[in-house]
Amino acid sequence: MEFEVFDLGLVDFKHAWQFQKEIFQVVKENHLSSALILCCHYPVITLGRQADRRNILVSEEELKKRGIPIYEIERAGDVTYHGPGQINAYPIFNLHYLKKDIHLFLRRLEEVVIELLSDFGIEATRYAGLTGVWVKGFKISSLGIAIRNWISFHGISINIKEDDLRNFSLIRPCGMDIDMVALEMILSRRVDMEMIKQKLIFKFKDNFADERLKVGLSSGRIR
């Protein structure tokens, strides 16, 4: 399984969403076997297919005042928040390479995050019946995907910056009464986002590659 990496940097969610669709089409037409999109977003709230709008705890007028848009999207799950203090990884992966096993795919995505955190000496875990990754009962990474034609899009978000967690108070994350945590809170120090991205690339490589894997890096334009 080969994939190419596209790093969009800090980008509006709507732009990244459209870019996912473009890359999805490229993969569907077999111009790429698979791709991984990395990015951070300006503050935004997204609603998955099972979302209940009552899990947004403030009015739309209040969100507009704060400059936080809402998007209803194709991924599974309920409501979540994205902001510049998170890293998002959107694998546009052809699941034929994973024997069309969605459960395996989800568990491998969680394993990417668990292994990433392990590099910092953090013991993270998954809980039966729930998607995502947790540290001592606090959620650090959310996961929601969509699959069409056995190609995935959307993906995982990982909380990195401590000062970006306050906007989670605007929602019931994933429709649950849970507390979120960020990597910087656990480590009690600042963390470089670009370093995390590079670690993520290697964790994806370890979890999804066979001996023929080749990883390329692009600035975010289809070549």
Stockholm file with secondary structure:
# STOCKHOLM 1.0

chainA/1-223         MEFEVFDLGLVDFKHAWQFQKEIFQVVKENHLSSALILCCHYPVITLGRQADRRNILVSEEELKKRGIPIYEIERAGDVTYHGPGQINAYPIFNLHYLKKDIHLFLRRLEEVVIELLSDFGIEATRYAGLTGVWVKGFKISSLGIAIRNWISFHGISINIKEDDLRNFSLIRPCGMDIDMVALEMILSRRVDMEMIKQKLIFKFKDNFADERLKVGLSSGRIR
#=GR chainA/1-223 SS CCEEEEEEEEECHHHHHHHHHHHHHHHHTTSSSCEEEEEEESSEEEECTTCCGGGBCSCHHHHHHHTCCEEECSSSSSEEEECTTEEEEEEECBGGGGTTCHHHHHHHHHHHHHHHHHTTTCCCBCCTTCCSEEETTEEEEEEEEEEETTEEEEEEEEECCGGGGGGGGGBCGGGSCCCBCCHHHHHTSCCCHHHHHHHHHHHHHHHHCCTTCCEEEESSCCC
#=GC SS_cons         CCEEEEEEEEECHHHHHHHHHHHHHHHHTTSSSCEEEEEEESSEEEECTTCCGGGBCSCHHHHHHHTCCEEECSSSSSEEEECTTEEEEEEECBGGGGTTCHHHHHHHHHHHHHHHHHTTTCCCBCCTTCCSEEETTEEEEEEEEEEETTEEEEEEEEECCGGGGGGGGGBCGGGSCCCBCCHHHHHTSCCCHHHHHHHHHHHHHHHHCCTTCCEEEESSCCC
//
